[in-house]
Amino acid sequence: MSQTENTVATQFIDGAWVPSSNGQTRTIHCPADGTEVGVVAEGTRDDTLAAIAAARRAFDEGSWADTPAAERGDLLLRLGDHILAHKDEFARAEALDTGKRLVEAEGDMEDIAACFRYFGKLAGQNPGRLVDAGDPRVVSRVVNEPVGVCGMITPWNFPLLQAAWKIAPAIAAGCTFVLKPAELTPHTAILTMKALDELGLPAGVGNLVLGSGAEVGAPLSEHPDVDLISFTGGLVTGKRIAAAAAGTLKKTALELGGKNPNVVFADADYEAALDNALNAAFTDSGLVCSAGTRLIVHESIAERFVDDLVERAGHIVMGGPFDEKAETGPLISAEHRDKVTDYVKRGVETGARLRVGGHWGGEEHQDGYFYAPTVLDRCDRTNPAVVEEGFGPVITVETFSTEAEAIATANDTEYGLAGAVWSSDAGTCQRVSRALLHGTVWINDYHPYLPQAEWGGFKNSGIGRELGPTGLGEYVEHKHIYENTEPAVTGWFTDRR
């Protein structure tokens, strides 16, 4: 997974693979069984400063920003092809770092390649526009220019997918960047930078630093030579990054998770809604920012629906990345498992009823960080398990009697990333989908997304959008150029020479 087997995987700064400036390393372990995955450089603040300086030089002094958009797009297309050609290697690295099932990691690689291909084709399609000035002497146009140096901080749940959502539009726009992946899951970022290097990315355009957020990530939001900071992660950290970025008024793009409602009406396709309720909450062990962990079901079907949900959840098979029988994997670390454990405990103490789960994996999983799929019912909107983003395989159940109550319940959250509505009535689906204050709403489905459609949230789920044309626009500055083809004296001031 690193440049050479049995060696320390290093950072990529200014076109060279370099160790940490202080020689420190970090050992990466698979969260499914604790086995060693690899050893990587543990970067320092000085390493990040060097990477920022390299990206700044490449943008200000190099030719990258002026490279034809078609060439930058072609690089992205070739990167997408490379990832598919080496899908087994990339997926295995992702599965080992995260503990997720190999089949899930393989699906991620398909999505990642699609993202690079989408932005590869989008590059150069919107060079700007002419503006009618209402004066035949004037040529007025708005042009799009790259924002500059971009800092990127990505999470551990979808390490390369979230990096792709940032790298692809940055390259398409002509920006340079410094990527800091989550310290626990660095290997696919290393593979990607290696691929970009081999594909001809100029030195300094793309840089990779490895290490903790406090040491390596912080300079990306603070430094005046970084023009944009893009972060995907938790709300508390996102607010801290936004505050740091405000000191230099840099552009800020934040995706900060959600508490996502999955609303099931009485006339929904029962079996489809039931099956997708499991998929919405327990896919990737519930470690999905858009996970539908907040089940809101009509009171007339709630008892049967929850009973069936509990029965099915209790038979979900936990296992490691390469266990073909496994249906869900571990959490990322012991620390995170403890957080989920406390989250469920507080939910029960505040009135929720534990129906299934609520415990770690069994003896066969004692070396990993497994947490059993969990269902809490009899919840109300004030329960901490309903209010907080638990970020684990936990469903909370609420009920409603009217459409208005369903909408009010679903919107009663500080987040607004995603949600779903299940009903056989088209009018109900359209009304509720428009009324939900969430950036993505699925109708009779859960989880699909498209690289050509914007992704992001309302309220505390973030600032800005990723994917789609707007996702590219985050990495662009708009400049208005006003040209008078017949310059003349204004006559405003008397010439007293």
C-alpha positions as CSV (number, residue, x, y, z in Angstrom):
1,M,0.0,0.0,0.0
2,S,3.0,2.3,0.4
3,Q,5.5,3.1,-2.2
4,T,7.5,0.0,-1.2
5,E,6.4,-3.0,0.8
6,N,7.7,-3.2,4.4
7,T,8.8,0.5,4.3
8,V,7.4,3.6,5.9
9,A,4.8,5.3,3.6
10,T,5.8,8.9,3.3
11,Q,4.3,12.2,2.5
12,F,4.2,13.8,-1.0
13,I,5.4,17.4,-1.0
14,D,6.5,19.5,-4.0
15,G,6.7,16.4,-6.2
16,A,8.8,14.3,-3.8
17,W,8.1,11.5,-1.3
18,V,9.4,12.7,2.0
19,P,9.4,11.5,5.6
20,S,8.2,13.5,8.6
21,S,10.5,16.4,9.4
22,N,11.0,14.9,12.9
23,G,11.2,11.2,11.7
24,Q,8.1,10.2,13.6
25,T,5.8,7.4,12.3
26,R,2.4,6.0,13.0
27,T,1.4,2.3,12.8
28,I,-2.0,1.7,11.1
29,H,-4.1,-1.2,12.4
30,C,-7.2,-2.8,10.9
31,P,-10.1,-2.0,13.2
32,A,-11.7,-5.4,12.5
33,D,-9.0,-7.5,14.2
34,G,-6.1,-5.2,15.2
35,T,-3.7,-6.5,12.6
36,E,-1.0,-4.2,11.4
37,V,-1.8,-2.6,8.0
38,G,1.3,-0.5,7.6
39,V,3.6,2.2,9.0
40,V,3.3,5.8,7.7
41,A,5.0,9.1,8.4
42,E,3.5,11.1,11.2
43,G,3.8,14.6,9.9
44,T,4.4,17.9,11.6
45,R,3.3,21.5,11.4
46,D,6.5,22.2,9.5
47,D,5.6,19.6,6.9
48,T,2.3,21.2,6.3
49,L,3.9,24.6,6.0
50,A,6.3,23.2,3.4
51,A,3.4,21.7,1.5
52,I,1.5,25.0,1.6
53,A,4.6,26.8,0.3
54,A,4.9,24.3,-2.6
55,A,1.3,24.6,-3.5
56,R,1.6,28.4,-3.4
57,R,4.6,28.4,-5.7
58,A,3.0,26.0,-8.1
59,F,-0.1,28.2,-8.4
60,D,1.7,31.6,-8.5
61,E,4.8,30.8,-10.5
62,G,3.9,27.7,-12.4
63,S,1.8,27.2,-15.5
64,W,-0.8,24.9,-13.9
65,A,-3.6,27.5,-13.7
66,D,-3.1,28.3,-17.4
67,T,-3.0,24.7,-18.5
68,P,-5.9,24.2,-20.9
69,A,-8.9,22.9,-19.1
70,A,-9.1,20.0,-21.5
71,E,-5.7,18.8,-20.4
72,R,-6.7,19.0,-16.7
73,G,-9.9,17.1,-17.5
74,D,-7.9,14.4,-19.4
75,L,-5.8,13.9,-16.3
76,L,-8.9,13.3,-14.2
77,L,-10.3,10.9,-16.8
78,R,-7.0,8.9,-16.7
79,L,-7.1,8.9,-12.9
80,G,-10.6,7.4,-13.0
81,D,-9.4,4.8,-15.4
82,H,-6.4,4.0,-13.2
83,I,-8.5,3.5,-10.1
84,L,-10.7,1.1,-11.9
85,A,-7.8,-0.8,-13.4
86,H,-6.3,-1.1,-9.9
87,K,-9.6,-1.5,-8.1
88,D,-8.6,-4.6,-6.2
89,E,-5.5,-2.8,-4.8
90,F,-7.4,0.4,-3.8
91,A,-10.4,-1.5,-2.4
92,R,-8.2,-3.8,-0.3
93,A,-6.3,-0.8,1.1
94,E,-9.5,1.0,2.0
95,A,-11.0,-2.2,3.6
96,L,-7.9,-2.8,5.7
97,D,-7.7,0.8,6.9
98,T,-11.4,1.2,7.7
99,G,-12.5,-2.4,8.5
100,K,-15.4,-2.1,6.1
101,R,-16.4,-5.0,4.0
102,L,-14.4,-5.5,0.8
103,V,-17.6,-5.4,-1.3
104,E,-18.4,-2.0,0.2
105,A,-14.9,-0.7,-0.5
106,E,-15.2,-2.0,-4.1
107,G,-18.4,-0.1,-4.5
108,D,-16.7,3.0,-3.2
109,M,-14.0,2.6,-5.9
110,E,-16.7,2.6,-8.6
111,D,-18.1,5.8,-7.2
112,I,-14.7,7.4,-6.9
113,A,-13.9,6.7,-10.5
114,A,-17.2,8.1,-11.6
115,C,-16.5,11.3,-9.7
116,F,-13.1,11.8,-11.3
117,R,-14.7,11.1,-14.7
118,Y,-17.5,13.5,-14.2
119,F,-15.3,16.4,-13.3
120,G,-12.9,15.4,-16.0
121,K,-15.7,15.9,-18.5
122,L,-17.0,19.0,-16.8
123,A,-13.6,20.8,-16.8
124,G,-13.7,23.7,-19.3
125,Q,-17.4,23.4,-20.0
126,N,-18.2,26.7,-18.3
127,P,-15.4,29.2,-19.1
128,G,-17.7,32.1,-18.3
129,R,-20.4,34.2,-20.0
130,L,-20.9,37.3,-22.0
131,V,-23.1,40.0,-20.3
132,D,-25.3,42.3,-22.3
133,A,-24.2,45.8,-21.1
134,G,-26.8,47.6,-23.2
135,D,-24.1,49.6,-24.9
136,P,-22.7,48.5,-28.3
137,R,-19.3,50.0,-27.4
138,V,-18.9,47.7,-24.4
139,V,-17.8,44.1,-24.3
140,S,-18.7,42.7,-20.8
141,R,-17.9,39.2,-19.7
142,V,-17.6,37.1,-16.6
143,V,-14.7,34.7,-16.5
144,N,-14.0,31.8,-14.1
145,E,-10.6,31.6,-12.5
146,P,-9.2,29.1,-10.0
147,V,-9.5,30.1,-6.4
148,G,-5.8,29.3,-5.7
149,V,-4.4,27.0,-3.0
150,C,-6.9,24.6,-1.4
151,G,-6.6,22.9,1.9
152,M,-8.5,19.6,2.2
153,I,-9.2,17.6,5.4
154,T,-11.1,14.4,4.9
155,P,-12.7,11.8,7.3
156,W,-12.0,8.1,8.0
157,N,-15.4,6.7,7.0
158,F,-15.1,7.1,3.3
159,P,-11.4,8.1,3.0
160,L,-10.8,8.2,-0.7
161,L,-14.4,9.0,-1.8
162,Q,-14.4,12.2,0.3
163,A,-10.9,13.1,-1.0
164,A,-12.1,12.6,-4.6
165,W,-15.0,15.0,-4.1
166,K,-12.4,17.6,-3.3
167,I,-9.4,16.7,-5.5
168,A,-11.5,16.3,-8.7
169,P,-13.1,19.8,-8.8
170,A,-9.8,21.4,-7.6
171,I,-7.9,19.9,-10.5
172,A,-10.7,20.7,-12.9
173,A,-10.7,24.3,-11.9
174,G,-6.9,24.7,-12.0
175,C,-6.2,25.0,-8.3
176,T,-3.3,23.5,-6.3
177,F,-4.0,21.6,-3.1
178,V,-2.7,20.1,0.1
179,L,-4.6,17.0,1.2
180,K,-4.7,15.8,4.9
181,P,-6.5,12.5,5.2
182,A,-7.7,11.2,8.5
183,E,-4.7,9.9,10.4
184,L,-6.3,6.4,10.8
185,T,-7.0,5.8,7.1
186,P,-4.2,7.2,4.9
187,H,-3.4,4.4,2.5
188,T,-5.7,5.1,-0.4
189,A,-4.7,8.8,-0.4
190,I,-1.1,7.6,-0.7
191,L,-2.0,5.4,-3.6
192,T,-3.9,8.2,-5.3
193,M,-1.1,10.7,-5.0
194,K,1.3,8.1,-6.4
195,A,-1.0,7.7,-9.3
196,L,-1.3,11.4,-9.9
197,D,2.5,11.6,-9.8
198,E,2.8,8.9,-12.4
199,L,0.1,10.5,-14.6
200,G,2.1,13.7,-14.8
201,L,0.7,16.1,-12.2
202,P,3.3,18.9,-12.0
203,A,5.3,19.2,-8.8
204,G,3.6,21.2,-6.1
205,V,0.2,21.1,-7.6
206,G,-0.9,18.2,-5.4
207,N,0.6,17.6,-1.9
208,L,-0.2,15.1,0.8
209,V,0.6,15.5,4.5
210,L,-0.1,12.8,7.1
211,G,-0.9,13.1,10.8
212,S,-3.2,14.5,13.3
213,G,-5.6,17.3,12.8
214,A,-4.2,19.4,15.6
215,E,-0.6,19.2,14.3
216,V,-0.9,18.8,10.6
217,G,-4.4,19.9,9.7
218,A,-4.6,23.2,11.7
219,P,-2.3,25.2,9.5
220,L,-4.6,24.6,6.5
221,S,-7.4,26.6,8.0
222,E,-5.2,29.3,9.6
223,H,-2.5,30.0,7.0
224,P,-3.0,33.1,4.8
225,D,-1.5,31.4,1.7
226,V,-4.4,28.9,1.7
227,D,-7.3,30.4,-0.3
228,L,-9.9,27.7,0.5
229,I,-10.4,25.1,3.2
230,S,-12.7,22.2,2.5
231,F,-13.5,19.9,5.5
232,T,-15.7,16.9,5.9
233,G,-16.2,15.7,9.5
234,G,-17.9,16.5,12.8
235,L,-19.8,19.7,13.7
236,V,-17.5,20.7,16.6
237,T,-14.4,20.4,14.5
238,G,-16.1,22.1,11.6
239,K,-17.0,25.1,13.7
240,R,-13.4,25.3,15.0
241,I,-12.1,25.2,11.4
242,A,-14.6,27.9,10.3
243,A,-13.4,30.1,13.2
244,A,-9.8,29.7,12.3
245,A,-10.5,30.3,8.6
246,A,-12.3,33.5,9.4
247,G,-9.0,35.1,10.5
248,T,-7.9,35.2,6.8
249,L,-11.4,35.3,5.3
250,K,-10.7,32.3,3.1
251,K,-13.4,30.5,1.3
252,T,-14.8,27.7,3.5
253,A,-16.6,24.6,2.4
254,L,-17.9,22.3,5.2
255,E,-19.8,19.1,5.3
256,L,-20.6,18.4,8.9
257,G,-22.9,15.4,9.0
258,G,-26.5,15.0,9.9
259,K,-29.3,13.5,11.9
260,N,-31.3,12.2,9.0
261,P,-35.0,11.3,9.0
262,N,-36.4,8.3,7.3
263,V,-40.1,8.9,7.1
264,V,-42.4,6.0,6.5
265,F,-46.1,6.5,5.8
266,A,-48.7,3.8,6.3
267,D,-49.3,3.4,2.6
268,A,-45.6,2.8,1.8
269,D,-44.4,-0.4,0.1
270,Y,-44.0,-2.2,3.4
271,E,-41.2,-4.7,2.5
272,A,-39.2,-2.2,0.5
273,A,-39.5,0.4,3.3
274,L,-38.5,-2.2,5.9
275,D,-35.5,-3.5,4.0
276,N,-34.3,0.1,3.2
277,A,-34.7,1.1,6.8
278,L,-32.0,-1.4,7.6
279,N,-29.9,-0.3,4.6
280,A,-30.3,3.4,5.5
281,A,-29.0,2.9,9.0
282,F,-26.6,-0.1,9.0
283,T,-24.8,0.1,5.7
284,D,-21.0,0.7,6.4
285,S,-21.8,0.1,10.1
286,G,-23.8,3.3,10.2
287,L,-20.6,5.3,9.7
288,V,-22.3,7.4,7.0
289,C,-23.0,11.1,7.3
290,S,-26.3,10.6,5.6
291,A,-27.3,7.5,7.4
292,G,-31.0,7.3,8.0
293,T,-30.8,6.5,11.7
294,R,-33.8,8.5,12.7
295,L,-36.8,6.4,11.7
296,I,-40.1,8.2,11.8
297,V,-43.0,5.8,11.1
298,H,-46.7,6.3,11.0
299,E,-48.3,5.2,14.2
300,S,-50.8,2.8,12.5
301,I,-48.0,0.5,11.3
302,A,-45.3,1.4,13.9
303,E,-45.7,-1.7,16.2
304,R,-45.5,-4.2,13.4
305,F,-42.8,-2.3,11.5
306,V,-40.5,-2.0,14.5
307,D,-41.1,-5.6,15.5
308,D,-40.0,-6.8,12.1
309,L,-37.1,-4.3,12.0
310,V,-35.9,-5.6,15.4
311,E,-36.2,-9.2,14.2
312,R,-34.1,-8.6,11.1
313,A,-31.5,-6.3,12.9
314,G,-30.9,-9.1,15.4
315,H,-29.7,-11.4,12.7
316,I,-27.3,-9.1,10.9
317,V,-23.9,-10.8,10.7
318,M,-20.9,-8.8,11.9
319,G,-17.5,-9.6,10.4
320,G,-14.2,-8.3,9.0
321,P,-13.4,-7.0,5.5
322,F,-12.9,-10.4,3.9
323,D,-15.6,-12.4,5.7
324,E,-18.0,-13.2,2.9
325,K,-20.8,-13.9,5.3
326,A,-20.5,-10.5,7.0
327,E,-23.2,-7.9,6.5
328,T,-21.7,-5.1,8.6
329,G,-18.2,-4.3,9.9
330,P,-16.5,-2.7,12.9
331,L,-16.3,0.9,14.1
332,I,-13.1,2.7,13.4
333,S,-11.5,2.6,16.9
334,A,-12.0,1.7,20.5
335,E,-12.5,5.4,21.3
336,H,-15.3,5.7,18.8
337,R,-16.9,2.5,20.0
338,D,-16.9,4.0,23.5
339,K,-18.6,7.1,22.2
340,V,-21.4,5.0,20.6
341,T,-21.7,2.9,23.8
342,D,-22.2,6.1,25.8
343,Y,-24.6,7.5,23.2
344,V,-26.9,4.5,23.5
345,K,-26.6,4.4,27.3
346,R,-27.7,8.0,27.6
347,G,-30.6,7.4,25.2
348,V,-31.9,4.6,27.3
349,E,-31.4,6.5,30.5
350,T,-33.5,9.3,29.0
351,G,-36.5,7.1,28.2
352,A,-35.7,5.2,25.0
353,R,-36.4,1.4,25.0
354,L,-33.6,-0.8,23.9
355,R,-35.1,-3.4,21.6
356,V,-32.0,-5.1,20.1
357,G,-28.2,-4.6,20.2
358,G,-26.7,-2.1,22.5
359,H,-23.6,-4.2,23.1
360,W,-20.2,-4.9,21.6
361,G,-19.4,-7.7,19.3
362,G,-19.2,-11.3,20.7
363,E,-16.2,-13.3,21.7
364,E,-15.4,-14.0,18.0
365,H,-15.0,-10.3,17.5
366,Q,-13.1,-9.4,20.7
367,D,-10.0,-8.2,18.7
368,G,-12.0,-5.7,16.7
369,Y,-14.2,-2.6,17.5
370,F,-17.6,-4.1,16.7
371,Y,-20.9,-2.7,17.9
372,A,-24.1,-4.7,17.3
373,P,-26.9,-3.1,15.2
374,T,-29.1,-1.4,17.7
375,V,-32.8,-0.2,17.7
376,L,-34.2,2.2,20.3
377,D,-37.9,2.8,20.2
378,R,-40.3,5.0,22.2
379,C,-38.1,7.9,21.5
380,D,-39.1,11.6,21.6
381,R,-37.5,14.6,20.0
382,T,-35.7,15.6,23.2
383,N,-33.9,12.3,23.7
384,P,-30.1,12.7,23.2
385,A,-30.1,9.7,20.9
386,V,-32.5,11.5,18.6
387,V,-30.8,14.9,18.9
388,E,-27.2,14.0,18.5
389,E,-25.4,12.4,15.6
390,G,-24.4,9.1,17.1
391,F,-22.4,8.0,14.0
392,G,-22.9,4.3,14.5
393,P,-25.3,1.4,13.8
394,V,-28.2,2.8,15.9
395,I,-31.7,3.5,14.8
396,T,-34.1,5.6,16.9
397,V,-37.8,5.3,16.4
398,E,-40.4,8.0,16.6
399,T,-44.0,8.0,15.4
400,F,-46.4,10.4,13.8
401,S,-50.1,10.6,13.0
402,T,-50.4,13.3,10.4
403,E,-48.4,14.5,7.5
404,A,-47.8,17.9,9.2
405,E,-46.6,16.1,12.3
406,A,-44.2,14.0,10.2
407,I,-42.7,17.1,8.6
408,A,-42.4,19.0,11.8
409,T,-40.7,16.0,13.5
410,A,-38.3,15.4,10.6
411,N,-37.3,19.1,10.6
412,D,-36.9,19.3,14.3
413,T,-33.1,19.0,14.2
414,E,-30.1,21.3,14.0
415,Y,-28.9,19.3,11.0
416,G,-30.2,19.2,7.5
417,L,-28.1,16.8,5.3
418,A,-30.4,14.2,4.0
419,G,-33.7,12.4,4.5
420,A,-36.3,10.1,2.8
421,V,-40.0,9.7,2.5
422,W,-41.8,6.5,1.8
423,S,-45.3,6.5,0.4
424,S,-47.3,5.1,-2.5
425,D,-49.0,8.5,-2.9
426,A,-47.2,10.8,-5.3
427,G,-48.7,13.9,-3.8
428,T,-47.5,13.0,-0.4
429,C,-44.0,12.3,-1.6
430,Q,-43.8,15.6,-3.5
431,R,-45.2,17.7,-0.6
432,V,-43.0,16.1,2.0
433,S,-39.8,16.1,-0.1
434,R,-40.2,19.8,-0.7
435,A,-41.0,20.5,2.9
436,L,-38.0,18.7,4.4
437,L,-35.2,21.1,5.2
438,H,-32.4,18.7,4.0
439,G,-30.0,19.0,1.2
440,T,-30.8,15.6,-0.3
441,V,-34.2,13.9,-0.1
442,W,-34.9,10.4,-1.4
443,I,-38.4,9.2,-2.4
444,N,-39.0,5.5,-1.9
445,D,-35.2,4.9,-1.8
446,Y,-32.2,5.6,0.4
447,H,-28.5,6.4,-0.2
448,P,-28.1,6.7,-4.0
449,Y,-26.3,9.9,-5.1
450,L,-25.1,11.2,-8.4
451,P,-21.8,13.0,-9.0
452,Q,-23.6,15.4,-11.3
453,A,-26.1,16.4,-8.5
454,E,-25.1,18.7,-5.7
455,W,-24.4,17.3,-2.3
456,G,-24.5,19.3,1.0
457,G,-26.8,20.3,3.8
458,F,-28.9,22.9,5.4
459,K,-28.4,24.4,8.8
460,N,-25.6,22.9,10.8
461,S,-24.9,20.2,8.2
462,G,-22.5,22.6,6.5
463,I,-21.6,25.4,4.2
464,G,-21.5,25.1,0.4
465,R,-22.0,22.1,-1.9
466,E,-19.9,19.3,-3.3
467,L,-20.5,17.5,-6.6
468,G,-22.4,18.9,-9.5
469,P,-21.6,22.2,-11.3
470,T,-21.9,24.0,-8.0
471,G,-19.3,21.7,-6.5
472,L,-16.9,22.9,-9.2
473,G,-18.0,26.4,-8.5
474,E,-16.7,26.2,-5.0
475,Y,-13.1,26.1,-6.4
476,V,-13.7,29.1,-8.8
477,E,-13.6,32.8,-8.4
478,H,-15.8,34.9,-10.8
479,K,-14.2,37.9,-12.4
480,H,-16.1,40.6,-14.4
481,I,-14.1,42.1,-17.2
482,Y,-15.7,45.3,-18.7
483,E,-14.1,46.5,-21.9
484,N,-14.9,49.9,-23.5
485,T,-14.0,49.5,-27.2
486,E,-14.4,53.3,-27.8
487,P,-12.7,55.1,-24.8
488,A,-13.7,58.7,-24.4
489,V,-13.3,61.6,-22.0
490,T,-16.0,61.5,-19.4
491,G,-16.5,65.2,-19.0
492,W,-17.3,64.9,-15.3
493,F,-14.5,67.2,-14.3
494,T,-13.5,70.5,-15.8
495,D,-10.1,70.5,-17.5
496,R,-8.3,73.5,-16.1
497,R,-4.9,72.8,-17.4
